[in-house]
Amino acid sequence: MQTRTIEWRDGTVLTIDQSKLPWETVTLEMKSCGDVAEAIKTMKIRGAPLLGAAAAFALALTASHSKRKSKEELIYELEKAAEILKSTRPTGVNLFWAADRILAKARNFSGSAEDLAAFVVEEAKKIADEDVAANRMIGKFGAELIIDGDVVLTHCNAGALATVEYGTALGVIRAAWEQGKKISVIATETRPKLQGARLTTYELKRDGIPVTLITDNMVGYVMYKRMASKVIVGADRIVQDAVINKIGTFTIAVLAKEHDIPFYVAAPKSTFDLAHKSSDVIIEERKPEEVTHIGSLRIAAEGVNALNPAFDITPLDYVTAIICESGILYKKDFDKFK
Amino acid sequence: MQTRTIEWRDGTVLTIDQSKLPWETVTLEMKSCGDVAEAIKTMKIRGAPLLGAAAAFALALTASHSKRKSKEELIYELEKAAEILKSTRPTGVNLFWAADRILAKARNFSGSAEDLAAFVVEEAKKIADEDVAANRMIGKFGAELIIDGDVVLTHCNAGALATVEYGTALGVIRAAWEQGKKISVIATETRPKLQGARLTTYELKRDGIPVTLITDNMVGYVMYKRMASKVIVGADRIVQDAVINKIGTFTIAVLAKEHDIPFYVAAPKSTFDLAHKSSDVIIEERKPEEVTHIGSLRIAAEGVNALNPAFDITPLDYVTAIICESGILYKKDFDKFK
């Protein structure tokens, strides 16, 4: 198994099929942009920073396997590939950011088609490396906020599996743990796709960090009983006025505010989209069967309607601080977003 | 199938096995207090008002099948049976209330052992009938709070299946619907046991009342988007300072307060336990496997810890009004609880 969640190897992209965790660790080998797009749609690959790296590597696959005759043809192919990638999931911004970064650099590239293909591969690797470096810095800054005895509640999976390596919210927890701080974690299961139950408990157990699983509706009780001292979550997009993250994040933020518990968001700057407001963001609505069924088991009356927004909107008023690779942004810094 | 959720028939007690819904409608035939206690522990029977009636009928089974020689022997048998029933689930109060009511009346009974046995059966039937009548009155009073266009969010199942007939929270919704009010319902799935998904959508669909299922962590989003106009839930116990109800209720109450959405509790007076405070109540902690597994499917890393409080505590500050068979109690009335 590769040590990173996603890797470029000899013209293919390797990743872990996250839909199979925690039951099986299956390496997914992707040979085309279409393979990557399909893996994103079916959430075999998920997590905003990882989606950025995946999009970059998908373009690297396109460039690498292209039968282009000219640089212009290759750029056209990359543009088409980027369109496919951008149609997979509308809410998280890292995917758009990575695709646009590569497209912009490709358009400005001077050199042969072959050189451009090699450049795109290198740029994709660079995006992945930068994500690792950003996560380490997020961990370093964020760990300063964590003290001995903290019980950190986290939602969904903002861990190594959501990034190229290390993680954002779990990166902070990991860094604090590596510093020898005595902490433990409460992980919400995160219905409907159960990323907290399936992925976060798996990652933390692997690293020996104490973790307790709860259902999403236990957060209020846990805070009422003062069993959680801090909340740290990741983000899929940070806009001028809000953090967009996995469905359930806003519910936790409201509860944290009501109980005076700090609510931190850990995310690399590739997640920032400060040209937009929350009202500009499309919240992805996934198929109702993810709610009415768990795996192949129907859990509701037959034919019942269900909502399935994949993300929600947490106004910045509810956020104590945002931890990014440049440091910790507090409420006073949020004003600069506008 | 019987029309009531629980019925006495020829010395047996019939009920619907709620653990098999919505997949199968299986009638459970119980012949002894032990049968009833086992069905309660395994949540084949659940819902506070229904547990009251079930405990009453369990004592009726004991009385009816007893080989007692004297009234004193029968009372002793009833006391032992009541102990078994009271050891099943500690949080909801209706079960305790019903058992104690029958025991008190049995101790004061003058007549033969045989007459007492018949009296206990009649008293159990009376408790069931009173629950039906209480639910109808709750529906009548509660429906006054509901207007055309309301979207009522409810949690868990406080319906016909949680009572002898009609329901408390769903009784209010039913009554409003029967009056021709144009309303719809949002049902939270209610992890870990999924009573909202399995039972509430089943009941409402059967009655033709429009219902949309959401996961528990979508409540914040739904309120943020102003998609719910009112909340109505049931209760397992109402004490001087709080409502104790299914885990997740408090989370919804905090969100409702934050969004200025009325939060109503519908419950018969058999749920009131005004001699106690919330700090006196034992919150039942069920086995972690209900959280780490869904059915037989493990959804978390192997061996992970989980919390599983079955109920939570909603301080009365968060409650707009309590709807009982005597009318609607508002905040000013809560002071009288102390």
Chai-1 contact restraints between the chains, C-beta under 6 A:
chainA,res_idxA,chainB,res_idxB,connection_type,confidence,min_distance_angstrom,max_distance_angstrom,comment,restraint_id
A,P22,B,A301,contact,1.0,0.0,6.0,A-B,restraint_1
A,R191,B,T215,contact,1.0,0.0,6.0,A-B,restraint_2
A,P192,B,T215,contact,1.0,0.0,6.0,A-B,restraint_3
A,L194,B,I299,contact,1.0,0.0,6.0,A-B,restraint_4
A,A197,B,I299,contact,1.0,0.0,6.0,A-B,restraint_5
A,A197,B,A300,contact,1.0,0.0,6.0,A-B,restraint_6
A,T201,B,A300,contact,1.0,0.0,6.0,A-B,restraint_7
A,T201,B,A301,contact,1.0,0.0,6.0,A-B,restraint_8
A,T201,B,V304,contact,1.0,0.0,6.0,A-B,restraint_9
A,Y202,B,A301,contact,1.0,0.0,6.0,A-B,restraint_10
A,K205,B,A301,contact,1.0,0.0,6.0,A-B,restraint_11
A,T212,B,N305,contact,1.0,0.0,6.0,A-B,restraint_12
A,T212,B,L307,contact,1.0,0.0,6.0,A-B,restraint_13
A,L213,B,V291,contact,1.0,0.0,6.0,A-B,restraint_14
A,L213,B,A300,contact,1.0,0.0,6.0,A-B,restraint_15
A,L213,B,V304,contact,1.0,0.0,6.0,A-B,restraint_16
A,L213,B,A306,contact,1.0,0.0,6.0,A-B,restraint_17
A,I214,B,L307,contact,1.0,0.0,6.0,A-B,restraint_18
A,T215,B,R191,contact,1.0,0.0,6.0,A-B,restraint_19
A,T215,B,P192,contact,1.0,0.0,6.0,A-B,restraint_20
A,T215,B,V291,contact,1.0,0.0,6.0,A-B,restraint_21
A,D216,B,D216,contact,1.0,0.0,6.0,A-B,restraint_22
A,D216,B,N217,contact,1.0,0.0,6.0,A-B,restraint_23
A,N217,B,D216,contact,1.0,0.0,6.0,A-B,restraint_24
A,N217,B,I247,contact,1.0,0.0,6.0,A-B,restraint_25
A,N217,B,G248,contact,1.0,0.0,6.0,A-B,restraint_26
A,N217,B,T251,contact,1.0,0.0,6.0,A-B,restraint_27
A,M218,B,I247,contact,1.0,0.0,6.0,A-B,restraint_28
A,V219,B,T251,contact,1.0,0.0,6.0,A-B,restraint_29
A,G220,B,F250,contact,1.0,0.0,6.0,A-B,restraint_30
A,G220,B,T251,contact,1.0,0.0,6.0,A-B,restraint_31
A,G220,B,V254,contact,1.0,0.0,6.0,A-B,restraint_32
A,Y221,B,P309,contact,1.0,0.0,6.0,A-B,restraint_33
A,Y221,B,D312,contact,1.0,0.0,6.0,A-B,restraint_34
A,I247,B,N217,contact,1.0,0.0,6.0,A-B,restraint_35
A,I247,B,M218,contact,1.0,0.0,6.0,A-B,restraint_36
A,G248,B,N217,contact,1.0,0.0,6.0,A-B,restraint_37
A,F250,B,G220,contact,1.0,0.0,6.0,A-B,restraint_38
A,T251,B,N217,contact,1.0,0.0,6.0,A-B,restraint_39
A,T251,B,V219,contact,1.0,0.0,6.0,A-B,restraint_40
A,T251,B,G220,contact,1.0,0.0,6.0,A-B,restraint_41
A,V254,B,G220,contact,1.0,0.0,6.0,A-B,restraint_42
A,V254,B,L255,contact,1.0,0.0,6.0,A-B,restraint_43
A,V254,B,E258,contact,1.0,0.0,6.0,A-B,restraint_44
A,L255,B,V254,contact,1.0,0.0,6.0,A-B,restraint_45
A,E258,B,V254,contact,1.0,0.0,6.0,A-B,restraint_46
A,V291,B,L213,contact,1.0,0.0,6.0,A-B,restraint_47
A,V291,B,T215,contact,1.0,0.0,6.0,A-B,restraint_48
A,I294,B,I294,contact,1.0,0.0,6.0,A-B,restraint_49
A,I299,B,L194,contact,1.0,0.0,6.0,A-B,restraint_50
A,I299,B,A197,contact,1.0,0.0,6.0,A-B,restraint_51
A,A300,B,A197,contact,1.0,0.0,6.0,A-B,restraint_52
A,A300,B,T201,contact,1.0,0.0,6.0,A-B,restraint_53
A,A300,B,L213,contact,1.0,0.0,6.0,A-B,restraint_54
A,A301,B,P22,contact,1.0,0.0,6.0,A-B,restraint_55
A,A301,B,T201,contact,1.0,0.0,6.0,A-B,restraint_56
A,A301,B,Y202,contact,1.0,0.0,6.0,A-B,restraint_57
A,A301,B,K205,contact,1.0,0.0,6.0,A-B,restraint_58
A,V304,B,T201,contact,1.0,0.0,6.0,A-B,restraint_59
A,V304,B,L213,contact,1.0,0.0,6.0,A-B,restraint_60
A,N305,B,T212,contact,1.0,0.0,6.0,A-B,restraint_61
A,A306,B,L213,contact,1.0,0.0,6.0,A-B,restraint_62
A,L307,B,T212,contact,1.0,0.0,6.0,A-B,restraint_63
A,L307,B,I214,contact,1.0,0.0,6.0,A-B,restraint_64
A,P309,B,Y221,contact,1.0,0.0,6.0,A-B,restraint_65
A,D312,B,Y221,contact,1.0,0.0,6.0,A-B,restraint_66
